[in-house]
């Protein structure tokens, strides 16, 4: 899952070496939280106009998680 998130983010940004993902352990509700970190200058590219790109990233990640019977949340920091 982390590899998918990193590969999507690296395709969007100008500084792909700054893309990192940290993962929190499963919480009480069974949700795994992924924190996507990008360079400050690339934040707008990852979020997109009115959050459309961020929403698309979360949708793809949720669809992948559903296939694996997981619950996830993606936070962009």
Jmol script that loads the backbone (N, CA, C; Angstrom):
load data "model"
ATOM      1  N   UNK A   1       0.823  -1.190   0.000  1.00  0.00           N
ATOM      2  CA  UNK A   1       0.000   0.000   0.000  1.00  0.00           C
ATOM      3  C   UNK A   1       0.873   1.263   0.000  1.00  0.00           C
ATOM      4  N   UNK A   2       1.923   1.231   0.813  1.00  0.00           N
ATOM      5  CA  UNK A   2       2.808   2.393   0.859  1.00  0.00           C
ATOM      6  C   UNK A   2       3.452   2.645  -0.494  1.00  0.00           C
ATOM      7  N   UNK A   3       3.841   1.567  -1.176  1.00  0.00           N
ATOM      8  CA  UNK A   3       4.503   1.711  -2.469  1.00  0.00           C
ATOM      9  C   UNK A   3       3.577   2.371  -3.485  1.00  0.00           C
ATOM     10  N   UNK A   4       2.300   2.017  -3.456  1.00  0.00           N
ATOM     11  CA  UNK A   4       1.324   2.617  -4.367  1.00  0.00           C
ATOM     12  C   UNK A   4       1.197   4.115  -4.099  1.00  0.00           C
ATOM     13  N   UNK A   5       1.102   4.487  -2.846  1.00  0.00           N
ATOM     14  CA  UNK A   5       0.968   5.890  -2.482  1.00  0.00           C
ATOM     15  C   UNK A   5       2.209   6.683  -2.878  1.00  0.00           C
ATOM     16  N   UNK A   6       3.380   6.120  -2.637  1.00  0.00           N
ATOM     17  CA  UNK A   6       4.627   6.795  -2.997  1.00  0.00           C
ATOM     18  C   UNK A   6       4.736   6.953  -4.509  1.00  0.00           C
ATOM     19  N   UNK A   7       4.405   5.918  -5.252  1.00  0.00           N
ATOM     20  CA  UNK A   7       4.530   5.999  -6.710  1.00  0.00           C
ATOM     21  C   UNK A   7       3.556   7.017  -7.301  1.00  0.00           C
ATOM     22  N   UNK A   8       2.345   7.093  -6.768  1.00  0.00           N
ATOM     23  CA  UNK A   8       1.395   8.104  -7.254  1.00  0.00           C
ATOM     24  C   UNK A   8       1.905   9.510  -6.956  1.00  0.00           C
ATOM     25  N   UNK A   9       2.405   9.715  -5.751  1.00  0.00           N
ATOM     26  CA  UNK A   9       2.868  11.046  -5.349  1.00  0.00           C
ATOM     27  C   UNK A   9       4.109  11.463  -6.131  1.00  0.00           C
ATOM     28  N   UNK A  10       5.034  10.532  -6.347  1.00  0.00           N
ATOM     29  CA  UNK A  10       6.263  10.862  -7.075  1.00  0.00           C
ATOM     30  C   UNK A  10       5.970  11.275  -8.509  1.00  0.00           C
ATOM     31  N   UNK A  11       4.909  10.755  -9.093  1.00  0.00           N
ATOM     32  CA  UNK A  11       4.532  11.133 -10.448  1.00  0.00           C
ATOM     33  C   UNK A  11       3.961  12.540 -10.539  1.00  0.00           C
ATOM     34  N   UNK A  12       3.573  13.105  -9.417  1.00  0.00           N
ATOM     35  CA  UNK A  12       2.933  14.421  -9.413  1.00  0.00           C
ATOM     36  C   UNK A  12       3.878  15.568  -9.070  1.00  0.00           C
ATOM     37  N   UNK A  13       4.946  15.283  -8.341  1.00  0.00           N
ATOM     38  CA  UNK A  13       5.756  16.354  -7.755  1.00  0.00           C
ATOM     39  C   UNK A  13       7.007  16.664  -8.571  1.00  0.00           C
ATOM     40  N   UNK A  14       7.603  17.842  -8.275  1.00  0.00           N
ATOM     41  CA  UNK A  14       8.863  18.248  -8.899  1.00  0.00           C
ATOM     42  C   UNK A  14      10.066  17.671  -8.162  1.00  0.00           C
ATOM     43  N   UNK A  15       9.906  17.399  -6.881  1.00  0.00           N
ATOM     44  CA  UNK A  15      10.997  16.867  -6.073  1.00  0.00           C
ATOM     45  C   UNK A  15      10.619  15.482  -5.527  1.00  0.00           C
ATOM     46  N   UNK A  16      10.725  14.439  -6.362  1.00  0.00           N
ATOM     47  CA  UNK A  16      10.286  13.109  -5.930  1.00  0.00           C
ATOM     48  C   UNK A  16      11.124  12.508  -4.805  1.00  0.00           C
ATOM     49  N   UNK A  17      12.350  12.989  -4.624  1.00  0.00           N
ATOM     50  CA  UNK A  17      13.171  12.458  -3.539  1.00  0.00           C
ATOM     51  C   UNK A  17      12.694  12.921  -2.165  1.00  0.00           C
ATOM     52  N   UNK A  18      11.825  13.906  -2.116  1.00  0.00           N
ATOM     53  CA  UNK A  18      11.288  14.423  -0.851  1.00  0.00           C
ATOM     54  C   UNK A  18       9.995  13.718  -0.422  1.00  0.00           C
ATOM     55  N   UNK A  19       9.484  12.815  -1.247  1.00  0.00           N
ATOM     56  CA  UNK A  19       8.232  12.124  -0.941  1.00  0.00           C
ATOM     57  C   UNK A  19       8.506  10.998   0.058  1.00  0.00           C
ATOM     58  N   UNK A  20       7.806  11.026   1.182  1.00  0.00           N
ATOM     59  CA  UNK A  20       7.896   9.958   2.174  1.00  0.00           C
ATOM     60  C   UNK A  20       6.502   9.629   2.685  1.00  0.00           C
ATOM     61  N   UNK A  21       6.360   8.396   3.146  1.00  0.00           N
ATOM     62  CA  UNK A  21       5.093   7.960   3.728  1.00  0.00           C
ATOM     63  C   UNK A  21       5.394   7.308   5.070  1.00  0.00           C
ATOM     64  N   UNK A  22       4.677   7.728   6.090  1.00  0.00           N
ATOM     65  CA  UNK A  22       4.764   7.071   7.392  1.00  0.00           C
ATOM     66  C   UNK A  22       3.412   6.437   7.678  1.00  0.00           C
ATOM     67  N   UNK A  23       3.451   5.350   8.414  1.00  0.00           N
ATOM     68  CA  UNK A  23       2.235   4.594   8.688  1.00  0.00           C
ATOM     69  C   UNK A  23       2.030   4.474  10.184  1.00  0.00           C
ATOM     70  N   UNK A  24       0.837   4.776  10.635  1.00  0.00           N
ATOM     71  CA  UNK A  24       0.482   4.561  12.030  1.00  0.00           C
ATOM     72  C   UNK A  24      -0.018   3.127  12.181  1.00  0.00           C
ATOM     73  N   UNK A  25       0.161   2.542  13.346  1.00  0.00           N
ATOM     74  CA  UNK A  25      -0.397   1.201  13.558  1.00  0.00           C
ATOM     75  C   UNK A  25      -1.923   1.249  13.532  1.00  0.00           C
ATOM     76  N   UNK A  26      -2.529   0.102  13.403  1.00  0.00           N
ATOM     77  CA  UNK A  26      -3.990   0.013  13.345  1.00  0.00           C
ATOM     78  C   UNK A  26      -4.576   0.568  14.633  1.00  0.00           C
ATOM     79  N   UNK A  27      -5.548   1.482  14.494  1.00  0.00           N
ATOM     80  CA  UNK A  27      -6.158   2.078  15.686  1.00  0.00           C
ATOM     81  C   UNK A  27      -7.312   1.218  16.194  1.00  0.00           C
ATOM     82  N   UNK A  28      -8.042   1.714  17.182  1.00  0.00           N
ATOM     83  CA  UNK A  28      -9.129   0.952  17.810  1.00  0.00           C
ATOM     84  C   UNK A  28     -10.256   0.619  16.837  1.00  0.00           C
ATOM     85  N   UNK A  29     -10.443   1.463  15.817  1.00  0.00           N
ATOM     86  CA  UNK A  29     -11.512   1.249  14.842  1.00  0.00           C
ATOM     87  C   UNK A  29     -11.068   0.363  13.681  1.00  0.00           C
ATOM     88  N   UNK A  30      -9.815  -0.085  13.700  1.00  0.00           N
ATOM     89  CA  UNK A  30      -9.306  -0.949  12.641  1.00  0.00           C
ATOM     90  C   UNK A  30      -8.828  -0.188  11.418  1.00  0.00           C
ATOM     91  N   UNK A  31      -8.518   1.091  11.574  1.00  0.00           N
ATOM     92  CA  UNK A  31      -8.106   1.933  10.452  1.00  0.00           C
ATOM     93  C   UNK A  31      -6.601   2.162  10.513  1.00  0.00           C
ATOM     94  N   UNK A  32      -5.937   1.989   9.359  1.00  0.00           N
ATOM     95  CA  UNK A  32      -4.514   2.288   9.242  1.00  0.00           C
ATOM     96  C   UNK A  32      -4.400   3.677   8.616  1.00  0.00           C
ATOM     97  N   UNK A  33      -3.623   4.556   9.240  1.00  0.00           N
ATOM     98  CA  UNK A  33      -3.474   5.925   8.751  1.00  0.00           C
ATOM     99  C   UNK A  33      -2.113   6.057   8.066  1.00  0.00           C
ATOM    100  N   UNK A  34      -2.141   6.494   6.805  1.00  0.00           N
ATOM    101  CA  UNK A  34      -0.932   6.761   6.037  1.00  0.00           C
ATOM    102  C   UNK A  34      -0.737   8.272   5.972  1.00  0.00           C
ATOM    103  N   UNK A  35       0.464   8.740   6.328  1.00  0.00           N
ATOM    104  CA  UNK A  35       0.793  10.157   6.275  1.00  0.00           C
ATOM    105  C   UNK A  35       1.727  10.381   5.094  1.00  0.00           C
ATOM    106  N   UNK A  36       1.277  11.141   4.109  1.00  0.00           N
ATOM    107  CA  UNK A  36       2.071  11.460   2.929  1.00  0.00           C
ATOM    108  C   UNK A  36       2.759  12.798   3.159  1.00  0.00           C
ATOM    109  N   UNK A  37       4.090  12.801   3.068  1.00  0.00           N
ATOM    110  CA  UNK A  37       4.875  14.014   3.252  1.00  0.00           C
ATOM    111  C   UNK A  37       5.536  14.367   1.926  1.00  0.00           C
ATOM    112  N   UNK A  38       5.354  15.617   1.477  1.00  0.00           N
ATOM    113  CA  UNK A  38       5.991  16.109   0.257  1.00  0.00           C
ATOM    114  C   UNK A  38       6.645  17.455   0.565  1.00  0.00           C
ATOM    115  N   UNK A  39       7.477  17.933  -0.351  1.00  0.00           N
ATOM    116  CA  UNK A  39       8.103  19.239  -0.186  1.00  0.00           C
ATOM    117  C   UNK A  39       7.023  20.322  -0.143  1.00  0.00           C
ATOM    118  N   UNK A  40       7.302  21.383   0.566  1.00  0.00           N
ATOM    119  CA  UNK A  40       6.322  22.464   0.711  1.00  0.00           C
ATOM    120  C   UNK A  40       5.887  23.032  -0.639  1.00  0.00           C
ATOM    121  N   UNK A  41       6.813  23.151  -1.570  1.00  0.00           N
ATOM    122  CA  UNK A  41       6.487  23.698  -2.888  1.00  0.00           C
ATOM    123  C   UNK A  41       5.596  22.759  -3.704  1.00  0.00           C
ATOM    124  N   UNK A  42       5.582  21.485  -3.367  1.00  0.00           N
ATOM    125  CA  UNK A  42       4.798  20.505  -4.115  1.00  0.00           C
ATOM    126  C   UNK A  42       3.422  20.244  -3.508  1.00  0.00           C
ATOM    127  N   UNK A  43       3.114  20.888  -2.396  1.00  0.00           N
ATOM    128  CA  UNK A  43       1.829  20.656  -1.739  1.00  0.00           C
ATOM    129  C   UNK A  43       0.652  20.939  -2.661  1.00  0.00           C
ATOM    130  N   UNK A  44       0.723  22.033  -3.390  1.00  0.00           N
ATOM    131  CA  UNK A  44      -0.364  22.404  -4.292  1.00  0.00           C
ATOM    132  C   UNK A  44      -0.574  21.387  -5.394  1.00  0.00           C
ATOM    133  N   UNK A  45       0.498  20.785  -5.868  1.00  0.00           N
ATOM    134  CA  UNK A  45       0.385  19.775  -6.920  1.00  0.00           C
ATOM    135  C   UNK A  45      -0.301  18.513  -6.405  1.00  0.00           C
ATOM    136  N   UNK A  46      -0.023  18.144  -5.167  1.00  0.00           N
ATOM    137  CA  UNK A  46      -0.603  16.925  -4.603  1.00  0.00           C
ATOM    138  C   UNK A  46      -2.053  17.151  -4.197  1.00  0.00           C
ATOM    139  N   UNK A  47      -2.372  18.345  -3.735  1.00  0.00           N
ATOM    140  CA  UNK A  47      -3.746  18.628  -3.312  1.00  0.00           C
ATOM    141  C   UNK A  47      -4.622  18.943  -4.517  1.00  0.00           C
ATOM    142  N   UNK A  48      -4.131  19.741  -5.452  1.00  0.00           N
ATOM    143  CA  UNK A  48      -4.899  20.068  -6.651  1.00  0.00           C
ATOM    144  C   UNK A  48      -5.939  21.140  -6.392  1.00  0.00           C
ATOM    145  N   UNK A  49      -6.561  21.581  -7.478  1.00  0.00           N
ATOM    146  CA  UNK A  49      -7.601  22.607  -7.366  1.00  0.00           C
ATOM    147  C   UNK A  49      -8.794  22.026  -6.635  1.00  0.00           C
ATOM    148  N   UNK A  50      -9.196  22.716  -5.582  1.00  0.00           N
ATOM    149  CA  UNK A  50     -10.322  22.327  -4.742  1.00  0.00           C
ATOM    150  C   UNK A  50     -10.170  20.911  -4.196  1.00  0.00           C
ATOM    151  N   UNK A  51      -8.925  20.430  -4.072  1.00  0.00           N
ATOM    152  CA  UNK A  51      -8.667  19.125  -3.480  1.00  0.00           C
ATOM    153  C   UNK A  51      -8.984  17.946  -4.362  1.00  0.00           C
ATOM    154  N   UNK A  52      -9.112  18.169  -5.655  1.00  0.00           N
ATOM    155  CA  UNK A  52      -9.513  17.079  -6.553  1.00  0.00           C
ATOM    156  C   UNK A  52      -8.471  15.975  -6.643  1.00  0.00           C
ATOM    157  N   UNK A  53      -7.194  16.334  -6.709  1.00  0.00           N
ATOM    158  CA  UNK A  53      -6.152  15.312  -6.819  1.00  0.00           C
ATOM    159  C   UNK A  53      -6.047  14.540  -5.511  1.00  0.00           C
ATOM    160  N   UNK A  54      -6.108  15.242  -4.387  1.00  0.00           N
ATOM    161  CA  UNK A  54      -6.063  14.573  -3.087  1.00  0.00           C
ATOM    162  C   UNK A  54      -7.234  13.601  -2.951  1.00  0.00           C
ATOM    163  N   UNK A  55      -8.399  14.008  -3.394  1.00  0.00           N
ATOM    164  CA  UNK A  55      -9.572  13.142  -3.336  1.00  0.00           C
ATOM    165  C   UNK A  55      -9.386  11.918  -4.220  1.00  0.00           C
ATOM    166  N   UNK A  56      -8.791  12.101  -5.402  1.00  0.00           N
ATOM    167  CA  UNK A  56      -8.548  10.980  -6.304  1.00  0.00           C
ATOM    168  C   UNK A  56      -7.537  10.002  -5.698  1.00  0.00           C
ATOM    169  N   UNK A  57      -6.492  10.528  -5.067  1.00  0.00           N
ATOM    170  CA  UNK A  57      -5.500   9.669  -4.414  1.00  0.00           C
ATOM    171  C   UNK A  57      -6.171   8.849  -3.323  1.00  0.00           C
ATOM    172  N   UNK A  58      -6.990   9.498  -2.516  1.00  0.00           N
ATOM    173  CA  UNK A  58      -7.680   8.785  -1.430  1.00  0.00           C
ATOM    174  C   UNK A  58      -8.641   7.735  -1.976  1.00  0.00           C
ATOM    175  N   UNK A  59      -9.303   8.029  -3.090  1.00  0.00           N
ATOM    176  CA  UNK A  59     -10.233   7.078  -3.690  1.00  0.00           C
ATOM    177  C   UNK A  59      -9.503   5.834  -4.179  1.00  0.00           C
ATOM    178  N   UNK A  60      -8.385   6.021  -4.855  1.00  0.00           N
ATOM    179  CA  UNK A  60      -7.601   4.880  -5.349  1.00  0.00           C
ATOM    180  C   UNK A  60      -7.090   4.043  -4.176  1.00  0.00           C
ATOM    181  N   UNK A  61      -6.605   4.713  -3.156  1.00  0.00           N
ATOM    182  CA  UNK A  61      -6.087   3.990  -1.993  1.00  0.00           C
ATOM    183  C   UNK A  61      -7.200   3.224  -1.276  1.00  0.00           C
ATOM    184  N   UNK A  62      -8.366   3.835  -1.141  1.00  0.00           N
ATOM    185  CA  UNK A  62      -9.491   3.156  -0.497  1.00  0.00           C
ATOM    186  C   UNK A  62      -9.949   1.950  -1.299  1.00  0.00           C
ATOM    187  N   UNK A  63      -9.970   2.086  -2.630  1.00  0.00           N
ATOM    188  CA  UNK A  63     -10.377   0.961  -3.487  1.00  0.00           C
ATOM    189  C   UNK A  63      -9.401  -0.198  -3.356  1.00  0.00           C
ATOM    190  N   UNK A  64      -8.126   0.114  -3.298  1.00  0.00           N
ATOM    191  CA  UNK A  64      -7.111  -0.925  -3.120  1.00  0.00           C
ATOM    192  C   UNK A  64      -7.248  -1.579  -1.749  1.00  0.00           C
ATOM    193  N   UNK A  65      -7.508  -0.782  -0.736  1.00  0.00           N
ATOM    194  CA  UNK A  65      -7.667  -1.319   0.619  1.00  0.00           C
ATOM    195  C   UNK A  65      -8.896  -2.211   0.712  1.00  0.00           C
ATOM    196  N   UNK A  66      -9.967  -1.842   0.028  1.00  0.00           N
ATOM    197  CA  UNK A  66     -11.178  -2.661   0.055  1.00  0.00           C
ATOM    198  C   UNK A  66     -10.932  -4.048  -0.514  1.00  0.00           C
ATOM    199  N   UNK A  67     -10.091  -4.133  -1.525  1.00  0.00           N
ATOM    200  CA  UNK A  67      -9.760  -5.442  -2.101  1.00  0.00           C
ATOM    201  C   UNK A  67      -9.005  -6.313  -1.115  1.00  0.00           C
ATOM    202  N   UNK A  68      -8.300  -5.675  -0.181  1.00  0.00           N
ATOM    203  CA  UNK A  68      -7.513  -6.404   0.811  1.00  0.00           C
ATOM    204  C   UNK A  68      -8.217  -6.456   2.167  1.00  0.00           C
ATOM    205  N   UNK A  69      -9.490  -6.099   2.198  1.00  0.00           N
ATOM    206  CA  UNK A  69     -10.288  -6.067   3.426  1.00  0.00           C
ATOM    207  C   UNK A  69      -9.633  -5.237   4.521  1.00  0.00           C
ATOM    208  N   UNK A  70      -9.178  -4.054   4.135  1.00  0.00           N
ATOM    209  CA  UNK A  70      -8.556  -3.125   5.073  1.00  0.00           C
ATOM    210  C   UNK A  70      -9.348  -1.828   5.102  1.00  0.00           C
ATOM    211  N   UNK A  71      -9.188  -1.080   6.177  1.00  0.00           N
ATOM    212  CA  UNK A  71      -9.725   0.277   6.265  1.00  0.00           C
ATOM    213  C   UNK A  71      -8.533   1.202   6.396  1.00  0.00           C
ATOM    214  N   UNK A  72      -8.488   2.229   5.544  1.00  0.00           N
ATOM    215  CA  UNK A  72      -7.358   3.143   5.585  1.00  0.00           C
ATOM    216  C   UNK A  72      -7.822   4.589   5.554  1.00  0.00           C
ATOM    217  N   UNK A  73      -6.887   5.456   5.889  1.00  0.00           N
ATOM    218  CA  UNK A  73      -7.087   6.898   5.801  1.00  0.00           C
ATOM    219  C   UNK A  73      -5.777   7.490   5.318  1.00  0.00           C
ATOM    220  N   UNK A  74      -5.837   8.439   4.394  1.00  0.00           N
ATOM    221  CA  UNK A  74      -4.638   9.072   3.870  1.00  0.00           C
ATOM    222  C   UNK A  74      -4.643  10.536   4.296  1.00  0.00           C
ATOM    223  N   UNK A  75      -3.611  10.931   5.018  1.00  0.00           N
ATOM    224  CA  UNK A  75      -3.430  12.327   5.427  1.00  0.00           C
ATOM    225  C   UNK A  75      -2.259  12.900   4.658  1.00  0.00           C
ATOM    226  N   UNK A  76      -2.426  14.087   4.113  1.00  0.00           N
ATOM    227  CA  UNK A  76      -1.356  14.751   3.372  1.00  0.00           C
ATOM    228  C   UNK A  76      -0.786  15.840   4.263  1.00  0.00           C
ATOM    229  N   UNK A  77       0.479  15.686   4.626  1.00  0.00           N
ATOM    230  CA  UNK A  77       1.143  16.640   5.519  1.00  0.00           C
ATOM    231  C   UNK A  77       2.134  17.477   4.764  1.00  0.00           C
TER     232      UNK A  77
END
end "model"
wireframe off; spacefill off
backbone 0.3
color backbone group
